[in-house]
């Protein structure tokens, strides 16, 4: 699993990805899966919730209509 949230530190920058039509928005859903019997399942769930909340705060225009 890899999560990078400090874009400038790692030299990351936005990249425009277009859909079938020029300028069409492309949405990429985020998925998180883990075993419910994993010894750290609760902690993993909390981490996933934090990533979700970060995305909602950082990319508010990406929320579903």
N, C-alpha and C positions, 0 to 999 in steps of 0.2 A: 504494500500500500504506500502511495506517495501523495502527499498533499503539500503544495507550495502556496503560501499566502503572502509572501514578501516579494512581490514582483520586482521592484527596483533593485533589491539586493542581489537578485540572481540574473539581472539584465533582461528580464522578460518584458515584453511590450505587446500591446493589442495587435491582433492580426485580423484583417477583414476577410471573412469567408462569405462568399455569396452563394445563394441558392440557384436553382435552375434558371431563374430569371435574374438579370443583372440588378443588383441592389436589393434583392429579396432577402428578408431576414431568415437566418438559420438558427434554430434553437437546439441546444444540446442538453438533454436532460442529465442530471447527476443521479447516480445510483450507488447505494452502499449495501453490501451484503456481508453477513457474517453468521457463523453458527450460533444458534441460541444456546447451545451447550458449552460454548467457549468460556473458559474461566474468567475472562474479562468482558463478557458480553455487555454488561451494564455500562462499563466504562467506554467501550467502543460506541455504544448507542449515544452516550453523552457527547463524545467527540464528533460523531456524525451530526448531531443536533447543532453543535457549535459551528461546524462547517456550513450547514444550511443557513444558520442565522447570519454568518459572515457574508455569504453570497447574497442574501436578501438585503443586507445593509449596503454592501458594496456595489451591487448591480441591480438597483431597484427597477430599472426599465426592463429587466429580463423576466419580471414576474408575469405569470399567465394572466391573460385578460379576464 
